[in-house]
Amino acid sequence: RSAWYPNIKDCMSSEMKHILLVEDNPGDVRLLVERFRETGKNNFSLDHVEMIEQAVRRLAEKNYDLVLLDLTLPDGSGMETVKRICRAIPHIPIIVLTGMEDDSLAIEAVQAGAQDYLVKGEVNGSLLIRAINHAIERKKMEERLHHLATHDILTNLPNRALFQDRLTHSIERAKRNSRGKTDKWETAVALLDLDNFKIVNDTLGHPIGDLLLQAVAYRLRRAIRRSDTVARMGGDEFMVIFENVTGQEDVEILGKKIIEVFSHPFQLVDHEIDITASVGISLYPEDGADFQSLMKTADIAMYCAKRERNCFCFYRLCKEEK
């Protein structure tokens, strides 16, 4: 059963905050609603569900700012409840509700993904609101720090560490998708290097060079499919993961889209810059079975493409030439 409760104002912000309470004990629900009401504020909205399964569905349907989560529910208990919410909606802050004070439980809950925990019988209105605000801000800070650690500052693209993680997961998905099927699902990796980028930096200056890198990143994001990933590896090198491809013909279409990114000049401040790129492509599993081997073969293919410039080259063709 789902219930709707009146709006309650946040004492620290005028913005409405949407809270999902996951609690199957009617007495505890009434207690928490009363704690909200006793503040006399009206900028919170509170939804209530009784099970994890209901919570996951509701979180998929509506944007919430925070989850208040009981650890003992009809369809789950303990830290598994926290983990299930985190898996379903990894970016939402969670405050765990428990009937007993246990420091080890609090630590375990935070390690599982929660931002805080509250003992039901010891919560008053001001403590509840303060905990909610702190949990939301703590989650935002965690997300900001994670983003800085996994993204390139200049282009806001994934960095090498995040690219490696996504490529590893892509390889695992390709393995699973290929089992028992006649069509072999593959993953392709493209290493892209700008041609004569050093000349841009030397003649127009690094600020213009940085603007060019940002413009290239923007065009690459628009050129790839939503299922693919483009990352900046450093300098003027970019990497792309092409997922769910079934052979070289599929990747050729995607490779042409990358080259088309550079078919029109880049207009930057008072400068119109024509620049091209050389792209090396390797395929899993033929050209490598892991991140390191695919990077190496893509790099070899990219240097083959450098001979002609403004083109892409497959590693397997480089091998045939040798």
Secondary structure, 3 states (H helix, E strand, C coil): CCEEECCCCCCCCCCCEEEEEECCCHHHHHHHHHHHHCCCCCCEEEEEECCHHHHHHHHHHCCCCEEEEECEECCEECHHHHHHHHHHCCCCCEEEEECCCCHHHHHHHHHHCCCEEEEHHHCCHHHHHHHHHHHHHHHHHHHHHHHHHHECCCCCCECHHHHHHHHHHHHHHHHHHHCCCCCCCEEEEEEEEECCHHHHHHHHCHHHHHHHHHHHHHHHHHHCCCCCEEEEEECCEEEEEEEEECCHHHHHHHHHHHHHCCCCCEEECCEEECCCEEEEEEEECCCCCCHHHHHHHHHHHHHHHHCCCCEEEEHHHHHHHC
